[in-house]
Every structure is written in C-alpha cells, then in structure tokens.
Amino acid sequence: MNGRSDSPAITFRGVTKRYGGQDALQPTDLEIEEGEFFCLLGPSGCGKTTTLRMIAGLEQNDAGRIVIGERVMSDPAAGLFVAPERREIGMVFQSYAIWPHMTVFANVAYPLEVRHRPSAEVRERVAGALRLMEMAHLAERPATALSGGQQQRVAIARALVFSPRVLLMDEPLSNLDAKLREQMRVELRALQQRLGITTVYVTHDQEEALSLADRLVVLRNGRMQQIGTSEELHTRPANWHVADFMGFRNIFEADANRVSGSEVLVRGEGLRLLGTATSEITANDRVKAAVRPEDILVTDSPAGENLIEATVEVVEYQGRELAVEARTPSGLALHLRTERRLAPGDGVTLTVSPDRLLVYPLDTDDRTAAALVEAGAT
Amino acid sequence: MSVTVDRPAQDVRRGRDPGLRHRLAERGVDRQLAVLIPAVLFVVLLFLYPFLYGLQLSFAPAKGGPLASYVSFFSDPYQRNTIWLTLRLALPAALINVLASVPIAYRMRGNFRGKRLLTIILVVPITLGTVLTAQGLLNFLGPAGWFNKVLTSVGLLSSPAHLVQNYWGVLFSLIITGFPFAFLLILSYLSGIDPTLEQAAATLGADWKQRFRRITLPLLAPGLATTFCLAFVLAFSVFPSAVLVGNPAGETRVLSLAAYQAAYEVYDYSLASAIAMVMGAVELIVIGLVLLWRSRLYAGSTGGKG
C-alpha cells in the first residue's frame, strides 16, 4: 500500500457539483497525501458527503477533475468517468449497508469473489480481515444477527479485505452509542496507522475529526473554509465560522476601535476588550470576536485590562468543572468553565487574555445577510 | 393484524378484572378488535358462505353418489383437459409479466424526469378492461390488422399470421392486462430495498450484473414469488378474453368457461361447482409450490422505506 508513488493519493482540480441550480460543492482544489487520514468536517448540507461520494464515483462532478493515484477518475470536460466498481476503493457507509441475506463471511468475501480470486485465497484473506476486526468467531453468523457495533466491524473488514487504494468512511460512528463510539475511534486510528491506508473520513463531529485526522478540512455551504492539521485548525481557525465549529462558543459582533499590529481593541455589547487579529483588520471595521469557554476566567482583582462584569444565570455540573452561562448588563450571554462553585444570581468579574480573544472580519455572506435584514426591516 | 395502542389508565381501572384484561390486551385482544367486525362479516357473507355452499353443492349431484360430479369431470377428456389448457395460458402469462417487469422496474427506481408519465403509460391497461383490450387486439393483430399488413407488405410474411381467435390472442390479452399489476408490485418491492446496499457493492468492486445477481435479486426474490402468485391467480381465472380473442370451443376452453357452460348451458350446478373447486385446488397447488420455494429464501428486512 505504501510507496506507490510520490504523487498525492487523491487530487481535486476545480471539482464542482450542482444540485438543481444550487452549488453543492463550489470549485475545489484539494490534495490528499498517500497514507494520510483526512477528515471532511462540517455541518449537514455543507457538501462533505457529496465530496466523499464523488471520490467513490457514486456522484458525478459537473466540472473539474478527480484523480486517484495517477488515474483520472472523472473529468466531465473530457467525457471521462470511471464507474465506482473500477476505482479500487473501499467504502464504509453510515448505515453500514451490510447485506442482510448473507453471513458475515459471505459479506466480507464478496469483494474478493467479484474479483474472481481463488477460493483458498478468499478464505485466508477473509479470515485475516475478520481477525483484524476481532470478528473471526462470528464468521458463520447471519449478518442480521449482529449488533450495530458488530455490523460496523463487518463493514470495515469488508472494505479492507481486498486491500483497496483508498478507504472512504461516511460518518461511520454516528449510529453507535457514546461509549462504543469512543472505543471504535481509538481502534480506527490505530488500524489506519498500522495499515497506512489513505483514508477519507466524513463527520460532523469536530472532536472526532480532531482526534482522528492527520489533516482535515472544514466545509461550509459547499466551500472549503480551512484546511490543515488538527492543531492548526484548533488554535488558529481561519474565520469565525471555523472558530464556531472548533468550539469557540462565545462569538459576538463588535467594532474594531484601535489596531496596532495584530493587537485590536474591540468595542461592543458595552465591553472594551483587547484581542488578537487573525487577518487584516482596520479601525472602524465591524468584526466578530471569538473566545472559547475555557479561556474565560473568573477573577477576583477588580483592576486590570479585559474585564467583563456579568451575572451567573445557568450552572451545569460537569464533574470537576462547572459549565456556566453568565449574562453581561447588555444582555450578551457568555459561556465559561470554572472550578469555582458559582450559583445562579452570583455577580462575577471575568477576564480574557488578549491572545485568546480572536478577532475576525465579517465575511461577505454576513454583510449580504445583514443588508437583506436591514432592507427587510425598512 | 395486531393493534398495539397504549390504553388510558382509567380504562383498565374500571374493568372488573384488570389482570385478565391486561393480559388479553398484551396479546392484542381488546375492544379495538371490534373494528374488524365489518370486515369479518363481509368475508363470511360474501366469500365464505358462497364458497361453502358451492363446496357442498359439488358433492350433491342430481344423479349418483357424492363424488359423481368429480368423476364425470375427470373421466371426460374434453373436461379434464381444461386444467391443462388453463395452466398453459396462466403460467406463461404470469411468468412473462414478472420477468418483463423486473428490468423495467429496476431501471425506474429513483427519480428522473418523466417518471410519472412513464408510469401512467405502463399502468394504463388496468383501466381499459378486458373487452376494450380484446377489441384492440382483434384490430391490431387480426388477419387484416396493422401488424399483419405491415409484415406482409415488407415481405416478412407471405400470408397473415394467426394471432387472434386462438391461444396467442388470449396470451397477449393476459399479458397486457396483467402487466401493470406485476409491474407496480415489483416496483414497490424494489423501492423497498435500501439503495446503499447496492452502492456498497459497487464501491467494493461489483459491476451491475454482479450487483443485480448477488444483491438485488436475492433480496427481491420473495417479492417476485408473491407477485408471481398474484399474477397467476389473475390469469388463471381468465374468462372474457378466452371467448373474445380465443377459440372457446378448442384450445382456449379454459376452466372458467367449462364451469360456465356446465352451469348455464347444461344447468348442472353440481358439476359447475365441482369444476370451480378443481380450479381452486389447482391454484392452491401452484401457489403452495411457489411459496414452498419462497420459504427457502431470505425474507427479512431489506432496509428500505418499505
């Protein structure tokens, strides 16, 4: 599986997909490296599953070119489209898509049988794949007699048994219960590292994406928002939409008041806070300020910079920490985490370190939306 | 049919023996069963009673012992042969309708432009009725019909082919009127199969033939068996087209025709009833064989939207 070539395992060049006049995927360039665990992350309807299905050949792109390895799989301009069965990919579906009329063994053997492998090889490789997924003892069970987690394992064994070039997974863990999901996540990561197989994984769960991926991309409205390693996306979201997806629960609109270097003073909601600009921002711009709950601290000192007065409204017990929702006099709700035992009604002084308060420009979509709201109001 | 609806608590409290009531309700026995009464009455009065009446009539001939009607039917080759003549029409008609529906329905899963129009065109023969179909067949396939005119004028045939007033006319009529039923049933069975099952097979390397043979067909087979049974029963009771586009005195003298003649030409109601019973028995045997085959197939969930 390794060392096939130095070229990327999967390449998108200007790939576009439309559904009924809507862009499901806007022209996209993307390179997924050989052996990489790559996540497509985004809310439902963002185009992540469409992207995966275009790699699989279950959807046809309207423009652009999809290359797997050295082979062009789809290029509408050249009238070229390779059917899914000729792409040498293994795919795991959200619903598992286990064939209910077959045993576990027959399910896993099927990809080899359609390739006309000799039966001794089929037996050996199926046994190997089932052992890999710890399902060997259930080989003769009818597929419908399995639990969800076991069906999932069969689906993965089935997708790996013929050593495909690429493994595609469409929200494979979303139908499992929380405990099993975490366990499978660890197993998946270990499996992928051991096999070194190029994996493209679709999920709407940022925690899942961050923990699994070598690199990930955040999609929104059919457009790539940011691509990078988990750490890059987690610490430096490229825009406030990505920040929103990466756990910056506190995002509010404000005015940029003073800009010096990357340091920005923002005013809004009755607050005056120093933050860090993530891109070019000029004074008097409307901006979005974003901060994670864990970066808002409760302080006792009444003096200093970046202070926020607020009243505790909701307190959730979460073990060592409390998840607190506090409201500023202007009505802005702030989410924070603290080890202090606060109670609803308590007045608190909060503080944010300037390098943890990220300041983003409003993007074009928001300005359009704002203009539409104003036009509608008048 | 089981009806499981949570019953309000006070309803149980009012009952004299809530324990018994509760146990019965858990088995689906409760007051909601009353909604079945009209249907049960309907079945008893309009089906069960006439059937039992005919059954006893068949064992009560005017002359001879209780089995005399059956003896006279089976000992007369002209009568006995009607079983074979009817099977010879109904089995191929049902089989052709099922087999023709599968590829068309397979292509028509999912949504595409003009699907509704195409469905209407395919289903319209249901609304025509046998007489209109027979009329059309006589005009189209008759010795002076378009079909023969075209084939003789281009020189493919030297003399017109005999396609009506015989076996073929009835078979065509049965195919035309039976196809929409088979097609609609099979289309609904096919849409009940989760499409990701086939997509999974595609991504794992199976071409469409392999997918159809190993995934779709096995999941569809129980539905095909059921459809075949219904199409067969429909064709087996053929009557109008056997007269109108067939040869009712010869090769299309089907069972229903023999029963009609016994009842309304010879006025032997006992013989007519016996023929009707034979008809029912033959149908049951064929259906029984098909269902026996079906029981050996996978018949569980196909994951779709039903």
Boltz contact constraints between the chains, C-beta under 6 A:
constraints:
  - contact:
      token1: [A, 56]
      token2: [B, 203]
      max_distance: 6.0
  - contact:
      token1: [A, 58]
      token2: [B, 199]
      max_distance: 6.0
  - contact:
      token1: [A, 84]
      token2: [B, 202]
      max_distance: 6.0
  - contact:
      token1: [A, 84]
      token2: [B, 203]
      max_distance: 6.0
  - contact:
      token1: [A, 85]
      token2: [B, 202]
      max_distance: 6.0
  - contact:
      token1: [A, 85]
      token2: [B, 205]
      max_distance: 6.0
  - contact:
      token1: [A, 85]
      token2: [B, 206]
      max_distance: 6.0
  - contact:
      token1: [A, 85]
      token2: [B, 207]
      max_distance: 6.0
  - contact:
      token1: [A, 89]
      token2: [B, 203]
      max_distance: 6.0
  - contact:
      token1: [A, 91]
      token2: [B, 203]
      max_distance: 6.0
  - contact:
      token1: [A, 93]
      token2: [B, 196]
      max_distance: 6.0
  - contact:
      token1: [A, 93]
      token2: [B, 200]
      max_distance: 6.0
  - contact:
      token1: [A, 95]
      token2: [B, 196]
      max_distance: 6.0
  - contact:
      token1: [A, 97]
      token2: [B, 196]
      max_distance: 6.0
  - contact:
      token1: [A, 97]
      token2: [B, 197]
      max_distance: 6.0
  - contact:
      token1: [A, 97]
      token2: [B, 200]
      max_distance: 6.0
  - contact:
      token1: [A, 99]
      token2: [B, 197]
      max_distance: 6.0
  - contact:
      token1: [A, 100]
      token2: [B, 300]
      max_distance: 6.0
  - contact:
      token1: [A, 101]
      token2: [B, 218]
      max_distance: 6.0
  - contact:
      token1: [A, 101]
      token2: [B, 219]
      max_distance: 6.0
  - contact:
      token1: [A, 101]
      token2: [B, 298]
      max_distance: 6.0
  - contact:
      token1: [A, 111]
      token2: [B, 204]
      max_distance: 6.0
  - contact:
      token1: [A, 111]
      token2: [B, 205]
      max_distance: 6.0
  - contact:
      token1: [A, 114]
      token2: [B, 205]
      max_distance: 6.0
  - contact:
      token1: [A, 114]
      token2: [B, 206]
      max_distance: 6.0
  - contact:
      token1: [A, 114]
      token2: [B, 210]
      max_distance: 6.0
  - contact:
      token1: [A, 115]
      token2: [B, 205]
      max_distance: 6.0
  - contact:
      token1: [A, 144]
      token2: [B, 300]
      max_distance: 6.0
